[in-house]
């Protein structure tokens, strides 16, 4: 998924992994604030390794779960 920076309100240089996801998909599945930005920010202080099991508590429509599985190879 390649995102064009122009006119994308969900593009933020601070979150390069989140920028790869389709903004329409994020908006269609978000239940509030940008869950991908929050998840990516949190992952800066958590050492995730492929194959680890992660419980995404309160995941809503699971976009944070999809993000964790795709970007870090964890089992969610």
C-alpha beads as a LAMMPS data file, in Angstrom:
LAMMPS data file: protein, C-alpha beads

76 atoms
75 bonds

1 atom types
1 bond types

-500.0 500.0 xlo xhi
-500.0 500.0 ylo yhi
-500.0 500.0 zlo zhi

Masses

1 110.0

Atoms # bond

1 1 1 0.000 0.000 0.000
2 1 1 1.664 3.203 -1.119
3 1 1 0.307 6.471 0.219
4 1 1 0.748 9.849 -1.451
5 1 1 1.615 12.574 1.083
6 1 1 -0.419 15.326 -0.535
7 1 1 -3.959 15.718 0.784
8 1 1 -3.564 12.809 3.204
9 1 1 -4.557 13.974 6.678
10 1 1 -3.377 10.651 8.085
11 1 1 0.202 11.054 6.856
12 1 1 2.667 11.842 9.623
13 1 1 6.460 11.637 9.223
14 1 1 6.671 10.553 12.878
15 1 1 4.956 7.240 11.998
16 1 1 6.569 5.738 8.867
17 1 1 5.042 2.278 9.319
18 1 1 1.512 3.680 9.674
19 1 1 1.960 5.798 6.546
20 1 1 1.930 2.637 4.407
21 1 1 -1.726 1.916 5.206
22 1 1 -4.639 3.148 3.119
23 1 1 -6.226 6.200 4.812
24 1 1 -9.723 5.109 3.752
25 1 1 -9.180 1.717 5.399
26 1 1 -7.975 3.428 8.573
27 1 1 -10.964 5.787 8.669
28 1 1 -13.460 3.024 7.850
29 1 1 -12.177 0.847 10.681
30 1 1 -11.174 3.353 13.353
31 1 1 -13.327 3.798 16.405
32 1 1 -11.761 7.062 17.529
33 1 1 -8.247 8.415 17.324
34 1 1 -5.670 6.957 14.927
35 1 1 -4.988 3.522 16.421
36 1 1 -2.057 2.911 14.091
37 1 1 -0.194 5.997 15.318
38 1 1 -0.769 4.976 18.933
39 1 1 0.292 1.396 18.274
40 1 1 3.424 2.435 16.390
41 1 1 4.322 4.881 19.166
42 1 1 3.849 2.181 21.809
43 1 1 6.012 -0.252 19.833
44 1 1 8.969 2.092 20.231
45 1 1 9.275 0.954 23.858
46 1 1 8.184 -2.688 23.471
47 1 1 10.591 -5.194 21.996
48 1 1 8.419 -7.276 19.682
49 1 1 9.913 -10.275 17.909
50 1 1 8.404 -12.389 15.127
51 1 1 6.342 -15.252 16.486
52 1 1 5.643 -13.631 19.861
53 1 1 2.066 -13.855 21.093
54 1 1 0.405 -10.498 21.774
55 1 1 -2.985 -9.813 23.314
56 1 1 -4.482 -6.684 21.736
57 1 1 -6.982 -5.939 24.469
58 1 1 -9.864 -3.680 23.424
59 1 1 -8.802 -3.849 19.771
60 1 1 -12.155 -2.653 18.412
61 1 1 -12.184 -3.453 14.698
62 1 1 -8.663 -4.929 14.956
63 1 1 -6.660 -2.480 12.845
64 1 1 -4.005 -2.384 15.560
65 1 1 -3.948 -6.201 15.512
66 1 1 -3.480 -6.236 11.736
67 1 1 -0.703 -3.651 12.090
68 1 1 1.133 -5.658 14.778
69 1 1 0.929 -8.885 12.776
70 1 1 2.037 -7.343 9.480
71 1 1 4.753 -5.024 10.778
72 1 1 6.267 -7.154 13.548
73 1 1 5.292 -10.708 12.621
74 1 1 3.647 -11.370 15.981
75 1 1 0.657 -13.620 16.607
76 1 1 -2.243 -11.489 17.794

Bonds

1 1 1 2
2 1 2 3
3 1 3 4
4 1 4 5
5 1 5 6
6 1 6 7
7 1 7 8
8 1 8 9
9 1 9 10
10 1 10 11
11 1 11 12
12 1 12 13
13 1 13 14
14 1 14 15
15 1 15 16
16 1 16 17
17 1 17 18
18 1 18 19
19 1 19 20
20 1 20 21
21 1 21 22
22 1 22 23
23 1 23 24
24 1 24 25
25 1 25 26
26 1 26 27
27 1 27 28
28 1 28 29
29 1 29 30
30 1 30 31
31 1 31 32
32 1 32 33
33 1 33 34
34 1 34 35
35 1 35 36
36 1 36 37
37 1 37 38
38 1 38 39
39 1 39 40
40 1 40 41
41 1 41 42
42 1 42 43
43 1 43 44
44 1 44 45
45 1 45 46
46 1 46 47
47 1 47 48
48 1 48 49
49 1 49 50
50 1 50 51
51 1 51 52
52 1 52 53
53 1 53 54
54 1 54 55
55 1 55 56
56 1 56 57
57 1 57 58
58 1 58 59
59 1 59 60
60 1 60 61
61 1 61 62
62 1 62 63
63 1 63 64
64 1 64 65
65 1 65 66
66 1 66 67
67 1 67 68
68 1 68 69
69 1 69 70
70 1 70 71
71 1 71 72
72 1 72 73
73 1 73 74
74 1 74 75
75 1 75 76
